[in-house]
């Protein structure tokens, strides 16, 4: 049967069949490589998404812990402020030479030194001004509020540090 087809056409048919098989193999390989590349990219995207979700979750945990610490600080310093008021109205605080309710005063030198320590730039710039004496209960109230502010800032720094660690952990 193949004898009826001239040899040149048989050779051409074989070459065309080989080219078709080669083209088909090339196409299958191309699609396979493309799918493999897409699969790798998809894995990378999924991995990045999981990492982002983990970072967001750990940042949320840090934020909740920070908010909790700030709230605990507020509660503690509300109690401290109440204690300062109680102290100011107590008999122990009222014992003084003037005999009034907590009218003992911190002298102006104490106030000046405190002001320099609290804000060195502004207090040291006006050495001629003599500060007025301050009541001990008033000073105690200010000191308690200062500590409350300091603790709030501390809690915020700890919260930022926890967030930073959560963002940079692998």
C-alpha positions in Angstrom: 0.0 0.0 0.0 2.8 2.4 0.8 4.4 1.5 -2.5 1.6 3.4 -4.3 2.7 6.7 -2.6 5.9 8.1 -4.1 8.9 8.1 -1.8 9.2 11.9 -1.7 5.7 12.2 -0.4 6.3 9.5 2.2 9.4 11.3 3.4 7.5 14.6 3.5 4.7 12.9 5.4 7.2 11.5 7.9 8.8 14.9 8.4 5.4 16.6 8.8 4.4 13.9 11.4 7.7 14.4 13.3 7.1 18.2 13.2 3.6 17.8 14.5 4.8 15.5 17.3 7.6 18.0 18.1 5.1 21.0 18.1 2.7 19.1 20.3 5.4 18.2 22.8 6.6 21.8 22.7 3.1 23.0 23.4 2.5 20.6 26.2 5.9 21.5 27.8 5.1 25.2 27.5 1.7 24.9 29.2 3.2 22.7 31.9 5.9 25.2 32.6 3.5 28.0 32.6 1.2 26.2 35.0 4.2 25.3 37.2 5.3 29.0 37.2 1.7 30.1 38.1 1.6 27.5 40.9 4.8 28.9 42.4 3.6 32.4 42.1 0.3 31.4 43.8 2.2 29.7 46.6 4.3 32.9 47.1 1.1 35.1 47.2 -0.6 32.7 49.6 2.5 32.6 51.9 2.6 36.5 51.9 -1.1 36.6 52.7 -0.7 34.2 55.6 2.3 36.2 56.9 0.3 39.4 56.7 -2.6 37.9 58.5 -0.3 36.6 61.3 1.3 40.0 61.6 -2.1 41.7 61.8 -3.2 39.1 64.4 -0.1 39.6 66.6 -0.5 43.4 66.2 -4.1 43.1 67.4 -3.0 41.1 70.4 -0.3 43.7 71.2 -2.9 46.5 70.8 -5.4 44.7 73.2 -2.6 44.2 75.7 -1.6 47.8 75.5 -5.2 49.0 75.9 -5.6 46.8 78.9 -2.4 48.1 80.5 -3.5 51.7 79.9 -6.9 51.0 81.4 -5.3 49.3 84.5 -3.1 52.4 84.9 -6.1 54.7 84.8 -7.9 52.7 87.4 -4.8 52.6 89.7 -4.3 56.4 89.4 -8.0 57.2 89.9 -7.5 55.3 93.2 -4.3 57.2 94.0 -6.1 60.5 93.3 -8.8 59.5 95.7 -6.2 58.7 98.3 -4.6 62.1 97.8 -7.9 63.8 98.4 -8.5 61.6 101.5 -5.0 62.6 102.7 -5.6 66.2 102.1 -8.7 66.1 104.3 -7.3 63.8 107.0 -6.2 64.9 110.5 -2.6 63.9 109.8 -2.4 66.4 107.0 -4.2 69.1 109.0 -1.6 69.1 111.8 0.3 72.3 111.2 1.2 75.6 112.8 -1.7 77.3 111.1 -4.2 74.6 112.0 -6.0 74.6 108.6 -6.9 71.6 106.5 -3.6 70.5 104.8 -2.3 74.1 104.7 1.3 73.0 105.2 3.4 74.5 102.5 6.5 73.4 100.6 8.9 76.3 100.6 9.6 78.3 97.4 13.1 76.7 97.1 11.6 73.2 97.0 9.2 74.5 94.3 12.0 76.1 92.3 14.1 72.9 92.3 11.1 70.9 91.4 10.3 73.2 88.5 13.9 73.0 87.2 13.7 69.2 87.4 10.4 69.1 85.6 11.3 71.4 82.7 14.9 72.4 82.8 14.7 74.7 79.8 11.9 77.0 81.0 12.5 77.0 84.7 16.2 77.8 84.5 15.5 80.7 82.1 13.8 82.8 84.8 16.0 82.6 87.9 14.8 86.0 89.2 11.2 84.9 89.6 10.5 83.5 93.0 7.8 80.8 92.9 5.0 80.8 95.4 5.0 78.1 98.1 2.7 75.2 97.3 0.6 73.1 99.6 1.8 69.6 100.2 -1.5 68.0 99.1 -1.4 70.0 95.9 2.2 68.9 95.2 1.2 65.3 96.0 -1.7 65.5 93.5 0.5 67.0 90.8 3.1 64.3 91.4 0.5 61.6 91.2 -0.8 63.0 87.9 2.8 63.1 86.6 3.4 59.5 87.5 0.1 58.6 85.8 1.2 60.3 82.6 4.6 58.7 82.8 3.0 55.2 83.2 0.6 55.9 80.2 3.6 56.8 78.1 5.5 53.8 79.3 2.5 51.5 78.3 2.4 53.1 74.9 6.1 52.6 74.3 5.7 48.9 75.4 2.8 48.6 73.0 4.8 50.1 70.1 7.7 47.8 70.9 5.3 44.7 70.9 3.9 45.9 67.6 7.4 46.3 66.1 8.4 42.8 67.3 5.2 41.4 65.8 5.9 43.0 62.5 9.5 41.9 62.3 9.1 38.3 63.5 9.2 35.6 60.9 
